Amino acid sequence: MNAYGLRAYDAATAFALAIEKAGTTNFGLQKANVSRNPSTDLATLGVSLYGPNLHIALSNTSFKGLAGYWIGSCNHRLSR
């Protein structure tokens, strides 16, 4: 496995740890407002209501991974 694989494994681990920290168990999606004739299939995807909580939890996640130390950014500003 190369360095990209190790970093991908660490990113998946960080996301799993953040989900545990956020206490999120229901990943329901809210339907976005789309026109009657969406131009792409991406326009029909839902939006997670737990995104802000996961962002904060991921920012506070730190651990020693396979590629080195994973340190969250701890920047809680979300652009809206």
N, C-alpha and C positions, 0 to 999 in steps of 0.2 A: 504494500500500500504506500502511496506517495503522500507528500505533505498535504495536498488538497483533501485526500481521503481522511487523514487524521483531523484536519480542521473541520470537515463536515461532520465527523463523528462527535467532536467536541461541541459543535453548534447544536446538534440534535440533543445531546446530553444537557446543555444549558437550557434549551427550550423545555425539556421534560422537567428539569428542576424548577423552572419558573412556573410551570403549570401547577406543580405541587405547592409552591409557595403562595400562589394566587388563590389556591383553593377552588379552582374552577373545575366543575364536574359536568356542566351542561354547556355544550358549545353550539347553542342555537344561533341561527343567523337571522338578521333582520333584512328583509328585502329592500333593496335600494330603489329609489324612484327612477324608473326608466320609461322611455317613450313607448308608444304602442308598437313601433317597428324598430327594435334595437339593432344597431349596426353590427354588433359583435355578440358572441355568446358570453363574453366577459361582462357585458352590461347586465346580464341576468343573475350574476352571483350575488349572494347575500353579504352583509357586513357583520362582523363579529361585535357583539356588545361588550365583550371582555377584553378587547384590544388594549385599552388604556391600562387596565390592571395587569395584563401580561407584560406590557412594556415596562412598567415600574418594577415588576418582579424580575424580569430579565436584566434590567439595569442594575439590580442589586445582587445578581448571581455571580459568585466567584468560586472557582474550584481549580484543582490541578488536573488538567486533561492530558490526553495523549500527545498533543502537539505543544504543550506548555501550559502556562497559567492562563485561565480565562477570567478576565476581570470585567465586570459590567461597567457601563459608562457612567451610571449614577446621574444621568441628566434626565430629569423628569419633565422637561418641557415638551409638550406635544403640539405640533403645528395643527391648527384647525382651519 
